[in-house]
Amino acid sequence: MTDAAFAVHPTPIGDALVVVTGTGLASLGILDRPAEIALIDLAVALGAPPVHDPDAAVDATAELDAYFTGRLRRFETPIDWLLAPSGFARDALRAVCEVPYGEVATYGEIAIAAGSPRAHRAVGSACARTPLSIVVPAHRVVRSDGSIGEYGGHPERKRFLLDLESSGGSGRV
């Protein structure tokens, strides 16, 4: 069981469910369903329901706001990898964190950086399942042909984030 707190925070691409533990940011996802439903899944994964406490998430939400206004290019909020996949998938997500703001890498390049050059599909799966959207910048990972991919069924969000970063923070909804 992990003590966790959550907040729902508005962003230009939808409300974000932000979950923090004593270690750091454990989950950040743009809501596609009611927060109450997402929280049930998180309670199962965490072993207890997170408590609603926007103050506990204030550092993460302040960085999120700064990112969306172009004032933040690298998140400093500590990450709690508790809900992230293990093994190669986690290695891939850590490699994704090294893709600089405003740049992209291919799934194959991330596979190489994570130590398994032929695992580009596994990288795609890790990016699709990351519990740490935006902070782990899976939106910066693209297909080898340069197309952006699905981004969890929301390519418009990925396009928004890529445009935001390429414009230096002046993206539009």
C-alpha positions in Angstrom: 0.0 0.0 0.0 1.3 3.4 -1.0 0.1 6.7 0.4 -0.9 8.8 -2.6 -2.7 12.1 -3.3 -4.3 13.3 -6.5 -5.5 16.4 -8.1 -7.4 17.1 -11.4 -5.7 19.9 -13.2 -6.8 21.7 -16.4 -4.5 21.7 -19.4 -5.0 22.9 -23.0 -5.4 19.3 -24.1 -7.9 18.2 -21.4 -8.0 17.7 -17.6 -5.0 15.9 -16.2 -5.3 13.5 -13.4 -2.1 14.0 -11.3 -1.1 11.4 -8.7 1.8 11.9 -6.3 3.4 9.8 -3.6 6.0 10.6 -1.0 8.6 9.7 -3.6 7.3 11.8 -6.5 5.0 12.0 -9.4 3.5 8.5 -9.9 0.9 9.2 -12.6 -0.1 12.0 -15.0 -2.7 11.3 -17.6 -5.1 13.3 -19.6 -8.6 12.1 -18.7 -10.6 10.3 -21.3 -13.2 9.2 -18.8 -14.6 10.4 -15.5 -11.9 10.9 -12.9 -13.8 8.7 -10.5 -13.4 5.7 -12.9 -9.7 6.4 -13.4 -9.2 6.6 -9.7 -10.7 3.2 -9.2 -8.0 1.7 -11.5 -5.3 3.7 -9.7 -6.6 2.5 -6.3 -6.2 -1.1 -7.4 -2.7 -0.4 -8.7 -1.6 1.5 -5.6 -3.3 -0.8 -3.1 -5.4 2.0 -1.7 -7.3 4.9 -3.1 -5.4 8.2 -3.4 -6.8 11.1 -1.4 -7.9 14.3 -3.1 -5.2 16.9 -2.1 -4.4 19.5 -4.8 -1.7 21.0 -2.5 0.2 17.7 -2.6 0.4 18.0 -6.4 1.2 21.7 -6.5 4.8 21.3 -7.6 3.8 19.0 -10.5 0.9 21.1 -11.6 2.9 24.3 -11.5 5.5 22.6 -13.8 2.7 21.4 -16.0 1.4 25.0 -16.3 4.9 26.3 -17.0 5.4 23.7 -19.7 2.2 24.6 -21.5 3.1 28.3 -21.5 6.6 27.6 -22.9 8.5 28.5 -19.7 9.6 24.9 -18.9 11.5 22.6 -21.1 12.5 19.9 -18.7 10.5 18.7 -15.7 12.3 18.6 -12.4 9.5 17.0 -10.3 10.9 13.7 -9.0 9.3 10.6 -10.6 8.0 7.7 -8.7 8.2 4.8 -11.2 5.9 2.7 -9.0 3.1 2.4 -11.7 5.5 2.2 -14.7 6.1 -1.1 -16.3 9.3 -2.9 -15.3 12.2 -4.4 -17.3 12.9 -3.2 -20.8 9.7 -1.1 -20.9 10.9 0.9 -18.0 14.4 1.2 -19.6 12.7 2.5 -22.7 10.7 5.1 -20.8 13.8 6.3 -19.1 15.5 6.6 -22.5 12.5 8.6 -23.7 13.2 11.1 -20.9 16.5 11.9 -22.6 14.9 13.1 -25.8 15.4 16.9 -25.7 12.5 19.4 -25.7 11.5 20.3 -29.3 13.2 17.2 -30.8 12.0 13.8 -31.7 13.5 10.3 -31.8 12.2 7.2 -33.5 11.0 4.1 -31.7 14.1 2.4 -33.1 16.4 5.0 -31.7 14.8 4.6 -28.3 15.2 0.8 -28.5 18.9 1.3 -29.2 19.3 3.8 -26.3 17.5 1.3 -24.0 19.8 -1.5 -24.9 17.7 -3.6 -27.2 18.1 -2.4 -30.8 15.4 -4.6 -32.4 12.7 -3.8 -29.8 11.1 -0.9 -31.5 7.6 -2.4 -31.1 8.2 -2.9 -27.4 9.2 0.8 -27.2 5.8 1.7 -28.9 4.0 -0.4 -26.3 5.9 1.2 -23.4 5.1 4.7 -24.7 1.4 3.8 -25.2 1.2 2.5 -21.6 3.3 5.1 -19.7 1.5 6.3 -16.6 3.4 9.5 -16.9 2.2 11.4 -19.9 4.0 14.6 -20.9 6.6 14.4 -18.1 7.9 11.2 -19.7 7.7 12.8 -23.2 6.4 9.8 -25.2 5.0 12.4 -27.6 8.6 13.0 -28.8 8.8 9.5 -30.1 7.8 9.0 -33.8 7.7 6.3 -36.4 10.8 5.7 -38.6 8.9 7.3 -41.6 8.5 10.5 -39.5 4.7 10.1 -39.0 3.7 10.8 -35.4 1.6 7.7 -34.6 -1.5 7.3 -32.5 -0.5 8.5 -29.0 -3.0 6.4 -27.1 -5.7 7.0 -29.7 -5.3 10.8 -29.5 -2.9 11.9 -32.3 -4.3 15.4 -32.0 -2.8 15.7 -28.5 0.6 14.5 -29.8 0.4 17.0 -32.6 -0.5 19.7 -30.1 2.5 18.9 -27.9 4.9 18.6 -30.8 3.7 21.9 -32.2 3.9 23.5 -28.8 7.5 22.5 -28.4 8.5 23.4 -32.0 7.1 26.9 -31.5 8.8 27.5 -28.3 5.6 27.3 -26.3 3.1 29.3 -28.3 1.0 26.3 -29.3 -2.7 26.8 -29.8 -5.6 24.5 -28.9 
